[in-house]
Amino acid sequence: MTVPPEELELAAAFPPAERDRWREMVKGVLRKSGAATDDTPPDGIEGLLTRESYDGVPVAALYTRADAPPGRPGLAPYVREVRPDGEGIAGWDVRQRHAHPDAAATREAILADLENGATSVWLRLGDGGLPVAALPDALRGVLLDLAPVVLDAGAATAEAAGAFLSLAAERGNAADASGSLGADPLGLQARTGAQGSLEEAAALAVRCAREFPRLRAITVDGTPYHDAGGADAEELGAAVAAGVAYLRALTGAGLSVDEAFGQLEFRLAVNADQFSSIAKLRAMRRLWARVAEVSGAADGTAARIHAVTSAAMMTRRDPWVNMLRTTIAAFAAGVGGADAVTVLPFDARLGLPDDFARRIARNTQTLLLEESSLARVVDPAGGSWYAESLTEGLAQAAWTWFTEIEKAGGLAAALESGLVADRLAATWERRRADIARRKAPLTGVSEFPNLAEALPERESAPAQPGGGLPVVSYAQDFEALRDRSDAHAEATGARPRVFLATLGPIAVHTARASFAANLFQAGGIETVTGAPEEFAASGAAVACLCSSDEVYADRARDAARILRDAGAVKVWLAGKGTYEGVDARVYAGCDAIGVLETTLHDLGVNE
């Protein structure tokens, strides 16, 4: 007996998926929440669910095949990977960063990394890292023809590059030494405000092209713009502007267009926003392919990308959660097609990483490569219409920002005039407001804080040079409040405390009491729970009513009076209702930072 093919298809048992039917079903759900009404038109339903990224790129609720542009992996504009179909198994370069100022400690860490999964070395030199004079000692035992070395020396780039090139020549493998000298004068200007030398960087590129064929001279570092609070398109646009400036300098120094392209490597941040990070790397390749096209570069020119897990997303509090953040970011880097990936150790905000933290950082990549087989798939994001659409929107937004920078006279002029700083500051304030309102939650910091945690102790990291764009941390405002609480506890022997006055049965008040406790503890404020009559014995000076709206209607006024009579200087209420005797409210989406700062002030906790 032959079974008809249509009976073998699972989908045949269901009605065909139609956009209009999906809209009607969603409309039914939104009506219950009050977001939609019977009069909301079908084509308006999707608009209710669409949000915008910090770049203004719309993020819709539904994507279809129409959102996927044509193209195949390995072909320009390289949105769908650099590797062509069927090329075979390939992995990315596992690049570990080292910034310990002691040469012996750095050498030991480098060798341990290379022997246990890392495939290249990223070495911070000069201010904020290893002294340049110690470079040969730090690289003793490192085979320069097997392990690429990437320098990051800031103002000491010329000195560091000279030391590295001399070392390669002394060892007799100059032709096989690989990596990057890390020249990035515009990146130096962004970080420190000091003007770098394009001519100096171009001279290094010419020397590499002529004497060290496997070595690149230029690193186009986009992370200063990310670290200042910028959005993805702002980082990409600034990176493209820097890359174009370097192309002009390199060709002006005598390199061909193709040689100039071969001297550049891009460094971009990836964070725990998985799809945005995937789209960022794909958009970078598309943007650079466009630059190559208008520059007359040969076919096959694709951006080489070094992805680094975001420093801005890392937290000092509950640092173990950083392992989750960096795992997602590293996954996104791999899926997005990064050529090299650096996972920052989970304790990066606490100081110099220890052996365990470095091991976890490199093992994160090993698991993704070997256990998850992430590199065995060509263009793993290619089947996602969402990723394709987000890539397109991000590339368009980045190109618009790049052209604005060019119209301002180029990146150096835009940095000098404050155009870049003002744009990034505006974006940071929007992101900062979302974090303050916990619309962008930080696990272990703004959500689920642990006031009893004992932070691991680390050796202090060398201070990094500043003076340019600011360096922000997404958790900085909440962590500053926790620091105030810690100082108060050390000085007085007790943390600041808020009394949660619960009304009604446990089942009625638990949800809002848990919400309020989570919020106050995010500022380092301890909470105790009980009936309003127990306030006087709690040792607190501030109270928060917790129950349902129905119970509030009957009991909030009397409860607030009891708390006032017992000495409460302020009475909060978990919810949005207005009741006599209640000073203010806490609720989902409220300004948590403002609430916590006010509460610490009311409790006598000084800044």
LINKAJO-V949861 format. One record per pair of residues at least 12 apart in sequence whose C-alpha atoms are under 6 Angstrom apart, sorted by the first residue. I is the first residue (numbers start at 1). GAP is how many residues later the second one is. Records with the same first field share a line. If there is no record, write none. Layout:
BEGIN
I: GAP ; GAP
END
This chain:
BEGIN
49: 12
54: 177
57: 336
63: 322 ; 323
67: 318 ; 322
68: 317 ; 320
77: 209 ; 212
78: 207 ; 208
79: 203 ; 207
80: 299
81: 256 ; 298
89: 287
90: 285
91: 284
92: 247 ; 248
93: 26 ; 247
94: 24 ; 25 ; 246 ; 247
95: 23 ; 25 ; 26 ; 246 ; 247
96: 25 ; 26 ; 246
97: 25 ; 26
98: 25
99: 25 ; 30 ; 31
100: 29 ; 30
101: 28 ; 29
103: 31 ; 35
106: 32
107: 31
119: 28
120: 27 ; 28 ; 29
121: 28
122: 28
123: 28 ; 29
124: 28 ; 29
125: 27 ; 28
126: 27 ; 30
128: 334 ; 335 ; 336
132: 28
144: 33
145: 31 ; 32
148: 30 ; 31
149: 30
150: 29 ; 30
151: 30 ; 31
152: 30
154: 34
161: 20
174: 38
175: 37
178: 36 ; 37
179: 36
180: 35 ; 36 ; 37
181: 36
182: 35 ; 36 ; 37
183: 18 ; 34 ; 35 ; 36
184: 35
185: 12
187: 34
190: 278 ; 279
191: 277 ; 278
192: 274 ; 275 ; 276
193: 274 ; 275
202: 48
204: 13
205: 12
216: 47
217: 46
218: 45 ; 46
219: 45 ; 46 ; 47
220: 45 ; 46
221: 45 ; 46
222: 13 ; 17 ; 45 ; 46
223: 45 ; 46
227: 85 ; 244 ; 245
228: 242 ; 243 ; 244
229: 199
230: 194 ; 197
233: 161 ; 164 ; 165
236: 162
237: 161 ; 162 ; 164 ; 165
241: 161 ; 170
247: 13
257: 40
258: 39
265: 39
266: 39 ; 40
267: 38 ; 39 ; 40
268: 39
269: 38 ; 39 ; 40 ; 41
270: 38 ; 39 ; 40 ; 59
271: 38 ; 39 ; 58
272: 53 ; 56 ; 57
274: 58
277: 55
278: 54 ; 58
279: 112
281: 55
282: 54
283: 108 ; 112
285: 18
288: 15
305: 33 ; 34
306: 33 ; 34 ; 35
307: 34
308: 33 ; 34
309: 17 ; 20 ; 34
312: 161 ; 162
313: 161
316: 33
318: 126
322: 24
323: 23
335: 45
343: 18
345: 12 ; 13 ; 16
351: 107 ; 108 ; 109 ; 110
352: 107 ; 108 ; 109
436: 155 ; 156 ; 157
437: 152 ; 153 ; 154 ; 155
445: 77
446: 76
449: 73
481: 42
482: 41 ; 42
485: 39
496: 29
497: 28 ; 29 ; 30 ; 43
498: 29 ; 42 ; 44 ; 45
499: 28 ; 29 ; 30 ; 41 ; 44
500: 28 ; 29 ; 43 ; 44
501: 29 ; 30 ; 31 ; 43 ; 44 ; 45
502: 28 ; 29 ; 44
503: 44
508: 39
509: 37 ; 38
512: 34
513: 33
523: 73
536: 30
541: 27 ; 28
542: 26 ; 27 ; 28
543: 28
544: 27 ; 28 ; 29
545: 28
546: 28
557: 23
560: 21
571: 12
572: 12 ; 13
573: 12
574: 12 ; 13
575: 12
END
